[in-house]
């Protein structure tokens, strides 16, 4: 199974790029985040042989799973998912080719003194609880976690002191997920030494490789052990009107 995850930063703005990428990369399963639409382009994906499970309201979040290996037992959100104040469309799960897959868009957190930061930690803790009954079967959770797991996952740790995405509490929440029995599948960069998946739109950030690894793929151990290739499609971050994230692609089996 070829699985990919991509924060597309508006599926409407990125639709031609998305369809072209699907046609060329041919993932079996693609998890999308920040779709920003209540009207996902289902027909266009079906024309390429994909089924779609989408969860969005047309605002700044939204998630989807696009699959050509089945799409069963779809869940829009997870049990106990907190809201701000109501649950947002930040999680969608489905069984694809015998694997339970979750596309996740973890709250940003804004700043450490913002209520959204506490919400982010609460959201991650609730996700861990919801995953407990699922961990004995093949499982992949992936998406934009808005957390860099280690200092090596940001271009300059000193630039992030006092900021979200790198705090001890956020990183501890990721460790708690891994402690369930999940493995961080770290992809290889297409260029350079850094496995970054996100680069701010500000001038020069991408070309200077001033990025972060915040788009993650966590898999149960048996699945992780079967990985034959994992890479960051940096080319998809180039060109006209790109997302500020690059797809992460993992070949299982």
KEMI-557649 format. One line per 4 residues: their letters; for each residue y, x, z of N, C-alpha, C. Coordinates in nm, 4 decimals, decimal comma, padded with zeros to 6 digits. Example, Ala and Ser with C-alpha at 12.3 -4.5 7.8 and 13.67 -1.06 7.14 Angstrom:
REM residues 2
AS	-00,5690:01,3190:00,7800:-00,4500:01,2300:00,7800:-00,3300:01,3200:00,7800 | -00,2250:01,2850:00,7080:-00,1060:01,3670:00,7140:00,0030:01,2900:00,7870
END
This chain:
REM residues 253
XXXX	-00,1197:00,0845:00,0000:00,0000:00,0000:00,0000:00,1243:00,0878:00,0000 | 00,2139:00,0594:-00,0910:00,3462:00,1240:-00,0906:00,4446:00,0290:-00,0245 | 00,4973:00,0712:00,0896:00,5939:-00,0087:00,1644:00,7281:00,0637:00,1642 | 00,8348:-00,0129:00,1503:00,9688:00,0443:00,1532:01,0590:-00,0407:00,2405
XXXX	01,1623:00,0228:00,2938:01,2649:-00,0492:00,3682:01,4006:-00,0013:00,3211 | 01,4960:-00,0974:00,3128:01,6265:-00,0649:00,2555:01,7312:-00,1601:00,3119 | 01,8298:-00,1045:00,3784:01,9484:-00,1820:00,4122:02,0330:-00,1864:00,2856 | 02,0325:-00,3010:00,2203:02,0921:-00,3122:00,0869:02,2420:-00,3418:00,0929
XXXX	02,2914:-00,3791:00,2129:02,4350:-00,4033:00,2317:02,4897:-00,5016:00,1284 | 02,4360:-00,6216:00,1308:02,4707:-00,7347:00,0434:02,3827:-00,7375:-00,0807 | 02,2863:-00,8280:-00,0773:02,1953:-00,8396:-00,1908:02,2684:-00,8925:-00,3141 | 02,3726:-00,9713:-00,2947:02,4477:-01,0223:-00,4091:02,5226:-00,9092:-00,4796
XXXX	02,5861:-00,8231:-00,4028:02,6593:-00,7113:-00,4609:02,5662:-00,6089:-00,5237 | 02,4453:-00,5995:-00,4716:02,3530:-00,4946:-00,5150:02,2389:-00,5482:-00,6008 | 02,2458:-00,6734:-00,6463:02,1306:-00,7347:-00,7131:02,0822:-00,6572:-00,8350 | 02,1666:-00,6176:-00,9308:02,1145:-00,5414:-01,0445:02,0441:-00,4123:-01,0022
XXXX	02,1014:-00,3439:-00,9042:02,0386:-00,2209:-00,8548:01,9060:-00,2512:-00,7861 | 01,9019:-00,3593:-00,7083:01,7797:-00,3972:-00,6387:01,6681:-00,4292:-00,7366 | 01,6968:-00,5096:-00,8363:01,5938:-00,5480:-00,9332:01,5464:-00,4285:-01,0135 | 01,6372:-00,3410:-01,0504:01,5991:-00,2197:-01,1234:01,5120:-00,1305:-01,0363
XXXX	01,5468:-00,1208:-00,9081:01,4679:-00,0364:-00,8190:01,3286:-00,0942:-00,7983 | 01,3192:-00,2251:-00,7829:01,1884:-00,2889:-00,7706:01,1022:-00,2626:-00,8942 | 01,1628:-00,2695:-01,0105:01,0888:-00,2529:-01,1360:01,0421:-00,1097:-01,1555 | 01,1153:-00,0133:-01,1010:01,0795:00,1273:-01,1231:00,9963:00,1842:-01,0084
XXXX	01,0347:00,1561:-00,8839:00,9608:00,2099:-00,7691:00,8321:00,1327:-00,7428 | 00,8314:00,0041:-00,7766:00,7146:-00,0835:-00,7630:00,6503:-00,0784:-00,6244 | 00,7278:-00,1004:-00,5210:00,6651:-00,1109:-00,3892:00,5790:-00,2371:-00,3817 | 00,4747:-00,2308:-00,3028:00,3963:-00,3520:-00,2777:00,4709:-00,4447:-00,1831
XXXX	00,5431:-00,3833:-00,0883:00,6218:-00,4585:00,0089:00,7566:-00,3897:00,0242 | 00,8632:-00,4677:00,0156:00,9976:-00,4158:00,0389:01,0632:-00,4983:00,1486 | 01,1053:-00,4299:00,2545:01,1788:-00,4940:00,3626:01,3275:-00,4659:00,3436 | 01,4070:-00,5712:00,3481:01,5504:-00,5598:00,3248:01,6276:-00,6022:00,4493
XXXX	01,7423:-00,5393:00,4683:01,8312:-00,5748:00,5782:01,9747:-00,5865:00,5270 | 02,0551:-00,6534:00,6076:02,1959:-00,6780:00,5769:02,2093:-00,7426:00,4383 | 02,1283:-00,8452:00,4170:02,1299:-00,9136:00,2872:02,2567:-00,9953:00,2666 | 02,3175:-01,0411:00,3739:02,4468:-01,1110:00,3696:02,4471:-01,2327:00,2768
XXXX	02,3377:-01,3077:00,2773:02,3314:-01,4261:00,1916:02,2413:-01,5321:00,2529 | 02,2772:-01,6567:00,2284:02,1897:-01,7688:00,2631:02,1141:-01,8166:00,1406 | 02,1440:-01,7573:00,0262:02,0854:-01,7979:-00,1015:02,0237:-01,6752:-00,1679 | 01,9110:-01,6305:-00,1135:01,8459:-01,5092:-00,1630:01,7972:-01,5308:-00,3072
XXXX	01,8066:-01,4290:-00,3938:01,7641:-01,4424:-00,5336:01,6116:-01,4442:-00,5488 | 01,5519:-01,5507:-00,5049:01,4058:-01,5632:-00,5053:01,3511:-01,5608:-00,6481 | 01,4111:-01,6379:-00,7359:01,3584:-01,6480:-00,8730:01,3578:-01,5128:-00,9428 | 01,4632:-01,4358:-00,9251:01,4701:-01,3050:-00,9906:01,3583:-01,2125:-00,9416
XXXX	01,3263:-01,2216:-00,8129:01,2167:-01,1408:-00,7587:01,0813:-01,1938:-00,8061 | 01,0680:-01,3244:-00,8132:00,9438:-01,3827:-00,8638:00,9168:-01,3402:-01,0077 | 01,0212:-01,3255:-01,0870:01,0050:-01,2817:-01,2253:00,9443:-01,1422:-01,2344 | 00,9580:-01,0647:-01,1263:00,8990:-00,9308:-01,1217:00,7638:-00,9303:-01,0505
XXXX	00,7162:-01,0483:-01,0120:00,5847:-01,0588:-00,9506:00,5843:-01,0571:-00,7994 | 00,6990:-01,0846:-00,7377:00,7102:-01,0780:-00,5925:00,7310:-01,2157:-00,5299 | 00,6715:-01,2338:-00,4122:00,7036:-01,3463:-00,3258:00,8135:-01,3028:-00,2291 | 00,8848:-01,3997:-00,1744:00,9986:-01,3671:-00,0884:00,9955:-01,4500:00,0392
XXXX	01,0196:-01,3844:00,1513:01,0500:-01,4514:00,2776:01,1866:-01,4019:00,3206 | 01,2859:-01,4893:00,3209:01,4230:-01,4499:00,3509:01,4762:-01,5286:00,4691 | 01,5603:-01,4636:00,5461:01,6198:-01,5241:00,6656:01,7647:-01,4788:00,6715 | 01,8571:-01,5696:00,6400:01,9974:-01,5323:00,6389:02,0876:-01,6535:00,6406
XXXX	02,2107:-01,6307:00,6829:02,3086:-01,7382:00,6914:02,4289:-01,7152:00,6016 | 02,4313:-01,6020:00,5322:02,5438:-01,5715:00,4452:02,6523:-01,4922:00,5130 | 02,6312:-01,4549:00,6384:02,7310:-01,3752:00,7094:02,6947:-01,2273:00,6980 | 02,7214:-01,1476:00,8006:02,7101:-01,0025:00,7868:02,5685:-00,9500:00,8108
XXXX	02,4742:-01,0351:00,8487:02,3397:-00,9840:00,8724:02,2442:-01,0405:00,7671 | 02,1220:-01,0727:00,8050:02,0237:-01,1250:00,7108:01,9160:-01,0238:00,6789 | 01,7917:-01,0720:00,6711:01,6753:-00,9870:00,6447:01,5827:-01,0583:00,5463 | 01,4950:-00,9805:00,4844:01,3988:-01,0381:00,3906:01,2782:-00,9459:00,3769
XXXX	01,1656:-01,0050:00,3366:01,0475:-00,9302:00,2950:01,0115:-00,9766:00,1553 | 00,9954:-00,8813:00,0657:00,9586:-00,9077:-00,0729:00,8214:-00,8436:-00,0945 | 00,7220:-00,9219:-00,1341:00,5849:-00,8714:-00,1387:00,5121:-00,9161:-00,2647 | 00,4297:-00,8269:-00,3168:00,3407:-00,8634:-00,4270:00,1931:-00,8529:-00,3849
XXXX	00,1689:-00,8435:-00,2525:00,0316:-00,8351:-00,2008:00,0063:-00,9438:-00,0964 | 00,0791:-01,0530:-00,1091:00,0613:-01,1641:-00,0163:00,1755:-01,1735:00,0828 | 00,1971:-01,2950:00,1295:00,3067:-01,3207:00,2223:00,2649:-01,4407:00,3077 | 00,1930:-01,4116:00,4157:00,1348:-01,5161:00,4986:00,1939:-01,5134:00,6391
XXXX	00,1812:-01,6262:00,7082:00,2220:-01,6374:00,8483:00,3648:-01,5869:00,8702 | 00,4550:-01,6390:00,7920:00,5940:-01,5946:00,7989:00,6578:-01,6390:00,9308 | 00,7287:-01,5466:00,9948:00,8021:-01,5757:01,1179:00,9484:-01,5408:01,0970 | 01,0353:-01,6385:01,1179:01,1786:-01,6141:01,1120:01,2271:-01,5876:01,2541
XXXX	01,2473:-01,4623:01,2864:01,2767:-01,4229:01,4227:01,1493:-01,4053:01,5032 | 01,1643:-01,3635:01,6288:01,0476:-01,3419:01,7150:01,0671:-01,4137:01,8474 | 00,9569:-01,4393:01,9148:00,9606:-01,5104:02,0424:01,0483:-01,4348:02,1425 | 01,1381:-01,5076:02,2056:01,2242:-01,4472:02,3060:01,3419:-01,3711:02,2501
XXXX	01,3664:-01,3812:02,1195:01,4774:-01,3073:02,0598:01,6098:-01,3555:02,1181 | 01,6888:-01,2641:02,1754:01,8174:-01,3043:02,2316:01,9206:-01,3261:02,1216 | 02,0291:-01,3885:02,1565:02,1360:-01,4125:02,0605:02,2701:-01,3711:02,1149 | 02,3718:-01,3870:02,0326:02,5070:-01,3535:02,0741:02,6060:-01,4545:02,0170
XXXX	02,6097:-01,5770:02,0671:02,5255:-01,6289:02,1761:02,3923:-01,6854:02,1261 | 02,3843:-01,7195:01,9964:02,2623:-01,7764:01,9397:02,1869:-01,6691:01,8615 | 02,0535:-01,6809:01,8506:01,9770:-01,5826:01,7728:02,0285:-01,5715:01,6298 | 02,0463:-01,4493:01,5861:02,0950:-01,4208:01,4516:01,9776:-01,3883:01,3597
XXXX	01,9948:-01,3981:01,2264:01,8867:-01,3650:01,1334:01,8700:-01,2146:01,1205 | 01,8020:-01,1559:01,2180:01,7844:-01,0110:01,2238:01,6383:-00,9670:01,2191 | 01,5469:-01,0610:01,2079:01,4045:-01,0253:01,2065:01,3270:-01,1271:01,1248 | 01,2407:-01,0769:01,0392:01,1471:-01,1622:00,9676:01,0143:-01,0881:00,9603
XXXX	00,9064:-01,1625:00,9903:00,7739:-01,1036:00,9886:00,6816:-01,1789:00,8947 | 00,5840:-01,1073:00,8395:00,4842:-01,1693:00,7521:00,3631:-01,0774:00,7443 | 00,2502:-01,1370:00,7107:00,1288:-01,0588:00,6878:00,1162:-01,0337:00,5380 | 00,1137:-00,9060:00,5029:00,1129:-00,8640:00,3623:-00,0061:-00,7711:00,3397
XXXX	-00,1010:-00,8150:00,2601:-00,2171:-00,7310:00,2325:-00,2928:-00,6912:00,3569 | -00,2986:-00,7794:00,4554:-00,3730:-00,7511:00,5781:-00,2957:-00,6748:00,6829 | -00,1697:-00,6455:00,6566:-00,0862:-00,5716:00,7516:00,0274:-00,6623:00,7984 | 00,0482:-00,6670:00,9284:00,1620:-00,7417:00,9817:00,2867:-00,6552:00,9655
XXXX	00,3862:-00,7083:00,8971:00,5069:-00,6332:00,8638:00,6281:-00,7066:00,9207 | 00,7174:-00,6299:00,9826:00,8447:-00,6843:01,0314:00,9601:-00,6095:00,9675 | 01,0539:-00,6846:00,9114:01,1802:-00,6294:00,8640:01,2850:-00,6577:00,9709 | 01,3473:-00,5508:01,0220:01,4346:-00,5626:01,1383:01,5733:-00,5068:01,1106
XXXX	01,6731:-00,5787:01,1575:01,8108:-00,5320:01,1510:01,8660:-00,5382:01,2930 | 01,8526:-00,4272:01,3639:01,8899:-00,4203:01,5047:02,0424:-00,4281:01,5167 | 02,0929:-00,5013:01,6161:02,2383:-00,5078:01,6349:02,3011:-00,3693:01,6432 | 02,4225:-00,3574:01,5930:02,4913:-00,2289:01,5868:02,5283:-00,1762:01,7252
XXXX	02,5764:-00,2636:01,8110:02,6189:-00,2209:01,9433:02,7673:-00,1923:01,9560 | 02,8317:-00,1639:01,8418:02,9767:-00,1390:01,8366:03,0167:-00,0188:01,9215 | 03,0528:-00,0396:02,0459:03,0870:00,0698:02,1366:03,0115:00,0496:02,2670 | 03,0003:00,1562:02,3456:02,9173:00,1482:02,4661:02,9760:00,0540:02,5708
XXXX	03,1054:00,0229:02,5612:03,1647:-00,0699:02,6571:03,1832:-00,2098:02,5998 | 03,1233:-00,2356:02,4842:03,1322:-00,3665:02,4207:03,0118:-00,4512:02,4617 | 03,0268:-00,5832:02,4791:02,9118:-00,6687:02,5103:02,7997:-00,6582:02,4074 | 02,8322:-00,6208:02,2840:02,7281:-00,6072:02,1817:02,6314:-00,4918:02,2127
XXXX	02,6772:-00,3953:02,2913:02,5888:-00,2843:02,3288:02,4785:-00,3338:02,4220 | 02,5163:-00,4122:02,5220:02,4160:-00,4711:02,6118:02,3238:-00,5645:02,5346 | 02,3797:-00,6378:02,4411:02,3002:-00,7267:02,3545:02,1985:-00,6468:02,2745 | 02,2404:-00,5326:02,2219:02,1505:-00,4468:02,1445:02,0306:-00,4027:02,2287
XXXX	02,0559:-00,3584:02,3494:01,9478:-00,3138:02,4369:01,8562:-00,4298:02,4761 | 01,9163:-00,5453:02,5013:01,8373:-00,6643:02,5340:01,7498:-00,7040:02,4152 | 01,8058:-00,6935:02,2947:01,7335:-00,7291:02,1727:01,6120:-00,6382:02,1533 | 01,6311:-00,5097:02,1732:01,5208:-00,4138:02,1566:01,4128:-00,4349:02,2626
XXXX	01,4545:-00,4666:02,3848:01,3563:-00,4928:02,4905:01,2755:-00,6181:02,4601 | 01,3423:-00,7219:02,4086:01,2717:-00,8454:02,3732:01,1771:-00,8227:02,2561 | 01,2174:-00,7380:02,1615:01,1294:-00,7039:02,0493:01,0008:-00,6388:02,1007 | 01,0133:-00,5463:02,1934:00,8957:-00,4798:02,2481:00,7995:-00,5813:02,3107
XXXX	00,8537:-00,6739:02,3875:00,7698:-00,7765:02,4503:00,6995:-00,8618:02,3448 | 00,7721:-00,8972:02,2389:00,7146:-00,9813:02,1341:00,6048:-00,9094:02,0570 | 00,6134:-00,7777:02,0492:00,5143:-00,7013:01,9726:00,3844:-00,6761:02,0495 | 00,3888:-00,6899:02,1792:00,2709:-00,6591:02,2611:00,1435:-00,7277:02,2125
XXXX	00,1450:-00,8579:02,1809:00,0203:-00,9229:02,1367:-00,0224:-00,8815:01,9961 | 00,0623:-00,8119:01,9221:00,0332:-00,7794:01,7826:-00,0180:-00,6367:01,7632 | -00,0120:-00,5554:01,8677:-00,0305:-00,4120:01,8515:-00,1752:-00,3721:01,8235 | -00,2697:-00,4605:01,8478:-00,4105:-00,4251:01,8262:-00,4519:-00,4356:01,6802
XXXX	-00,3707:-00,4953:01,5981:-00,3995:-00,5100:01,4548:-00,3062:-00,4190:01,3751 | -00,3363:-00,3962:01,2454:-00,2461:-00,3139:01,1643:-00,1047:-00,3718:01,1638 | -00,0067:-00,2889:01,1995:00,1302:-00,3359:01,2192:00,2290:-00,2300:01,1731 | 00,3312:-00,2743:01,1018:00,4443:-00,1888:01,0654:00,5720:-00,2632:01,1013
XXXX	00,6591:-00,1971:01,1750:00,7933:-00,2498:01,1962:00,8899:-00,1508:01,1328 | 00,9845:-00,2019:01,0575:01,0723:-00,1104:00,9857:01,2071:-00,1764:00,9618 | 01,3040:-00,0940:00,9278:01,4354:-00,1472:00,8985:01,5460:-00,0588:00,9514 | 01,6638:-00,1177:00,9625:01,7812:-00,0492:01,0140:01,7853:-00,0695:01,1645
XXXX	01,7494:00,0344:01,2388:01,7435:00,0257:01,3842:01,8780:00,0581:01,4490 | 01,9716:00,1101:01,3718:02,1026:00,1472:01,4261:02,0917:00,2404:01,5464 | 01,9866:00,3233:01,5473:01,9681:00,4262:01,6490:01,9120:00,5497:01,5795 | 01,9708:00,6643:01,6065:01,9164:00,7918:01,5591:01,8247:00,8455:01,6689
XXXX	01,6957:00,8629:01,6420:01,6011:00,8953:01,7496:01,6290:01,0265:01,8224 | 01,6879:01,1251:01,7545:01,7109:01,2559:01,8163:01,8386:01,3172:01,7603 | 01,8859:01,4223:01,8253:02,0064:01,4891:01,7770:01,9890:01,5424:01,6350 | 01,8669:01,5798:01,5995:01,8407:01,6305:01,4648:01,8543:01,5216:01,3584
XXXX	01,8688:01,3968:01,4024:01,8811:01,2849:01,3089:02,0263:01,2449:01,2826 | 02,1207:01,3278:01,3264:02,2617:01,3070:01,2933:02,3187:01,4387:01,2429 | 02,4196:01,4302:01,1601:02,4715:01,5516:01,0956:02,5404:01,6461:01,1932 | 02,5995:01,5933:01,3003:02,6650:01,6772:01,4001:02,6631:01,6039:01,5332
XXXX	02,5733:01,6412:01,6245:02,5649:01,5711:01,7526:02,6979:01,5661:01,8273 | 02,7786:01,6690:01,8133:02,9065:01,6724:01,8851:02,9998:01,5610:01,8383 | 02,9851:01,5203:01,7125:03,0717:01,4158:01,6579:03,0364:01,2780:01,7122 | 02,9220:01,2645:01,7788:02,8754:01,1343:01,8249:02,8782:01,1192:01,9769
XXXX	02,9285:01,2200:02,0454:02,9328:01,2129:02,1912:03,0161:01,0915:02,2346 | 02,9578:01,0086:02,3199:03,0258:00,8895:02,3679:03,0144:00,7692:02,2771 | 02,9399:00,7851:02,1667:02,9266:00,6762:02,0699:02,7919:00,6071:02,0842 | 02,7838:00,4890:02,0248:02,6544:00,4231:02,0151:02,5680:00,4964:01,9126
XXXX	02,4451:00,4508:01,8981:02,3449:00,5046:01,8052:02,2737:00,6290:01,8599 | 02,3324:00,6945:01,9595:02,2720:00,8188:02,0096:02,2592:00,8210:02,1618 | 02,2911:00,7110:02,2286:02,2898:00,7126:02,3743:02,1476:00,7217:02,4294 | 02,1392:00,7676:02,5516:02,0084:00,7816:02,6165:01,9365:00,6476:02,6241
XXXX	02,0097:00,5403:02,6539:01,9469:00,4088:02,6674:01,8922:00,3587:02,5348 | 01,9654:00,3797:02,4268:01,9179:00,3364:02,2957:01,7927:00,4138:02,2537 | 01,7965:00,5440:02,2745:01,6802:00,6261:02,2389:01,5606:00,5940:02,3275 | 01,5853:00,5614:02,4520:01,4759:00,5213:02,5413:01,4120:00,3912:02,4930
XXXX	01,4917:00,3023:02,4358:01,4369:00,1771:02,3819:01,3434:00,2052:02,2648 | 01,3750:00,3061:02,1840:01,2845:00,3441:02,0746:01,1558:00,4051:02,1298 | 01,1688:00,4891:02,2303:01,0497:00,5485:02,2918:00,9594:00,4398:02,3497 | 01,0207:00,3365:02,4064:00,9418:00,2260:02,4615:00,8633:00,1544:02,3523
XXXX	00,9192:00,1435:02,2338:00,8463:00,0851:02,1213:00,7302:00,1745:02,0805 | 00,7547:00,3037:02,0724:00,6483:00,3972:02,0346:00,5363:00,3970:02,1380 | 00,5720:00,3785:02,2636:00,4718:00,3785:02,3702:00,3744:00,2615:02,3604 | 00,4070:00,1632:02,2797:00,3123:00,0549:02,2544:00,1903:00,1052:02,1775
XXXX	00,2052:00,2183:02,1084:00,0994:00,2710:02,0231:00,1444:00,2860:01,8797 | 00,2750:00,2920:01,8593:00,3310:00,3077:01,7254:00,3668:00,4541:01,7003 | 00,3746:00,4889:01,5729:00,4061:00,6256:01,5308:00,5274:00,6217:01,4393 | 00,6205:00,7120:01,4618:00,7389:00,7258:01,3773:00,6987:00,8003:01,2501
XXXX	00,6998:00,7301:01,1380:00,6665:00,7927:01,0093:00,7953:00,8532:00,9548 | 00,8103:00,9830:00,9694:00,9331:01,0512:00,9299:00,9244:01,0881:00,7813 | 01,0158:01,0365:00,7007:01,0088:01,0641:00,5570:01,0705:01,1985:00,5214 | 01,0341:01,2487:00,4051:01,0915:01,3723:00,3546:01,2162:01,3409:00,2715
XXXX	01,3207:01,4220:00,2853:01,4378:01,4025:00,2000:01,4104:01,4514:00,0592 | 01,4735:01,3897:-00,0397:01,4602:01,4376:-00,1772:01,5357:01,5697:-00,1976 | 01,6400:01,5880:-00,1177:01,7242:01,7058:-00,1323:01,7686:01,7522:00,0042 | 01,7637:01,8836:00,0268:01,8103:01,9380:00,1535:01,7109:01,9195:00,2663
XXXX	01,7453:01,9674:00,3856:01,6518:01,9666:00,4988:01,6575:01,8419:00,5857 | 01,7573:01,7559:00,5659:01,7814:01,6478:00,6615:01,7243:01,5138:00,6146 | 01,6460:01,4471:00,6978:01,5874:01,3178:00,6583:01,6826:01,2006:00,6823 | 01,8083:01,2161:00,6393:01,9062:01,1111:00,6629:01,8838:00,9935:00,5684
XXXX	01,9153:00,8749:00,6184:01,8986:00,7523:00,5388:02,0286:00,6760:00,5203 | 02,1327:00,7177:00,5932:02,2616:00,6483:00,5900:02,3739:00,7504:00,5831 | 02,4707:00,7215:00,4964:02,5918:00,8022:00,4850:02,7102:00,7071:00,4732 | 02,8098:00,7259:00,5559:02,9289:00,6419:00,5511:02,9943:00,6514:00,4133
XXXX	03,0636:00,5430:00,3747:03,1307:00,5395:00,2451:03,2511:00,6333:00,2360 | 03,2982:00,6833:00,3500:03,4166:00,7680:00,3473:03,3950:00,8879:00,2545 | 03,5017:00,9268:00,1880:03,4939:01,0289:00,0825:03,4240:01,1558:00,1318 | 03,3258:01,1973:00,0561:03,2587:01,3229:00,0821:03,1419:01,3185:00,1768
XXXX	03,1258:01,2110:00,2522:03,0188:01,2066:00,3524:02,8811:01,2221:00,2878 | 02,8586:01,1502:00,1779:02,7277:01,1572:00,1131:02,7063:01,2939:00,0493 | 02,8042:01,3413:-00,0239:02,7885:01,4672:-00,0970:02,7784:01,5870:-00,0031 | 02,8380:01,5748:00,1151:02,8268:01,6808:00,2157:02,7048:01,6618:00,3046
XXXX	02,6289:01,5583:00,2806:02,5103:01,5232:00,3592:02,5441:01,5044:00,5071 | 02,6566:01,4396:00,5308:02,6981:01,4076:00,6680:02,6462:01,2676:00,7007 | 02,5187:01,2600:00,7310:02,4526:01,1312:00,7470:02,3784:01,1168:00,8781 | 02,2939:01,0138:00,8821:02,2138:00,9821:00,9990:02,0786:00,9274:00,9540
XXXX	01,9774:00,9458:01,0369:01,8492:00,8778:01,0147:01,8420:00,7612:01,1110 | 01,8720:00,6419:01,0600:01,8675:00,5214:01,1424:01,7777:00,4138:01,0818 | 01,7292:00,4362:00,9599:01,6341:00,3445:00,8958:01,4945:00,4008:00,9210 | 01,4164:00,3287:01,0001:01,2926:00,3827:01,0543:01,1722:00,3000:01,0116
XXXX	01,0576:00,3673:01,0085:00,9291:00,3020:00,9844:00,8358:00,3408:01,0980 | 00,7964:00,2435:01,1792:00,7021:00,2640:01,2880:00,5731:00,1901:01,2528 | 00,4608:00,2618:01,2619:00,3313:00,2044:01,2241:00,2269:00,2330:01,3308 | 00,1284:00,1437:01,3396:00,0165:00,1706:01,4290:-00,0548:00,2977:01,3826
XXXX	-00,1227:00,3648:01,4755:-00,1717:00,4997:01,4508:-00,2648:00,5091:01,3295 | -00,3571:00,4151:01,3160:-00,4505:00,4219:01,2032:-00,3755:00,4157:01,0703 | -00,2721:00,3312:01,0644:-00,1920:00,3239:00,9421:-00,1138:00,4532:00,9218 | -00,0533:00,5035:01,0280:00,0240:00,6263:01,0171:-00,0630:00,7434:00,9724
XXXX	-00,1855:00,7456:01,0215:-00,2770:00,8538:00,9825:-00,3163:00,8466:00,8351 | -00,2990:00,7293:00,7752:-00,3382:00,7131:00,6339:-00,2250:00,7449:00,5367 | -00,1068:00,7784:00,5881:00,0084:00,8019:00,5001:-00,0168:00,9221:00,4090 | -00,0016:00,8986:00,2792:-00,0176:01,0076:00,1825:00,1165:01,0644:00,1379
XXXX	00,2224:00,9838:00,1517:00,3546:01,0290:00,1111:00,4593:00,9417:00,1772 | 00,5686:01,0028:00,2184:00,6816:00,9282:00,2741:00,8084:01,0021:00,2350 | 00,9023:00,9304:00,1749:01,0230:00,9987:00,1269:01,1438:00,9056:00,1300 | 01,2598:00,9666:00,1260:01,3876:00,8950:00,1187:01,4362:00,9018:-00,0247
XXXX	01,4536:00,7861:-00,0860:01,4977:00,7819:-00,2256:01,6493:00,7999:-00,2314 | 01,6917:00,9227:-00,2191:01,8341:00,9561:-00,2167:01,9049:00,9179:-00,3467 | 01,8304:00,9161:-00,4559:01,8916:00,8814:-00,5849:01,9489:00,7403:-00,5835 | 01,8881:00,6521:-00,5047:01,9345:00,5132:-00,4990:02,0672:00,5001:-00,4250
XXXX	02,1097:00,6065:-00,3575:02,2389:00,6060:-00,2874:02,3520:00,6499:-00,3816 | 02,3175:00,6963:-00,5017:02,4158:00,7475:-00,5962:02,4640:00,6370:-00,6912 | 02,5606:00,6723:-00,7749:02,6027:00,5827:-00,8814:02,7066:00,4813:-00,8394 | 02,7199:00,3782:-00,9223:02,8231:00,2769:-00,9045:02,7803:00,1714:-00,8036
XXXX	02,8684:00,1427:-00,7092:02,8476:00,0387:-00,6081:02,7126:00,0504:-00,5359 | 02,6842:00,1647:-00,4754:02,5590:00,1764:-00,4010:02,5705:00,1157:-00,2622 | 02,4581:00,0888:-00,1998:02,4568:00,0638:-00,0566:02,4894:00,1947:00,0134 | 02,5302:00,1870:00,1400:02,5517:00,3098:00,2160:02,4222:00,3613:00,2794
XXXX	02,3109:00,2934:00,2525:02,1785:00,3365:00,2965:02,0914:00,3665:00,1745 | 01,9932:00,4535:00,1923:01,8945:00,4812:00,0888:01,7608:00,4182:00,1288 | 01,6792:00,3786:00,0317:01,5464:00,3262:00,0654:01,4558:00,4339:00,1255 | 01,3741:00,3943:00,2184:01,2668:00,4782:00,2724:01,1364:00,4224:00,2161
XXXX	01,0554:00,5083:00,1547:00,9326:00,4664:00,0874:00,8133:00,5362:00,1532 | 00,7116:00,4567:00,1874:00,5916:00,5106:00,2522:00,4683:00,4604:00,1776 | 00,3820:00,5536:00,1389:00,2540:00,5196:00,0763:00,1444:00,5283:00,1811 | 00,0832:00,4162:00,2135:-00,0284:00,4111:00,3071:-00,1592:00,4094:00,2302
X	-00,2562:00,4886:00,2763:-00,3883:00,4841:00,2153:-00,3989:00,5647:00,0868
END
